[in-house]
Amino acid sequence: MGNICTSRDYSSRPDKIKDSKIIFVVGGPGSGKGTQCAMVVKKYGFTHLSSGDLLRAEVDSGSERGKQLHAIMQKGELVPLDTVLDMIKDAMIAKADVSKGFLIDGYPRELKQGEEFEKKIGKPCLLLYVDAKSETMVKRLLKRGETSGRSDDNEETIKKRLDLYYKATEPVVTFYEKRGIVRKVDSELPVEEVFIQVSKAIDAL
């Protein structure tokens, strides 16, 4: 993988991703978003990009950028928006030849991120909103916490995360609803039934 940051080598490459199908995937922690993304990748040949995963991979790689990110995260500060976008863009360009489209997972978390993404990378053709009730997400995360050992999977922290998620996401969803590209799927249903809804939304593109 080593050579993911080679976007500057191909001047024509950024144009390639402009024509790609870009789907923003929004859903709270425990909504089942990750499961649905994995199923889309398998069926449609899309590339699944999560900003959190990209950040973790960059830190683990020990690169210069990774070291800077690690220092920012250690202080509990937010990684600059430009850096996150550059990483998403680099990852998209690296996959441009083989990908049928891109699932941008957990992003944008706020409206400014969406606006910057469109300026730097391109416009989404769909915002897939994987929606579950708060109490369902709390239950799922607590269950995950029993096996994951993640310290943030406890009830109090989960509720805080959900509050933050709702506050940040509502304006994003409202903005893209005005464009008519939001498709909400009910992820209270069994996984396969949720995926039928997801497939319908993608097939209609």
Disulfide bonds with the S-S distance in Angstrom:
none
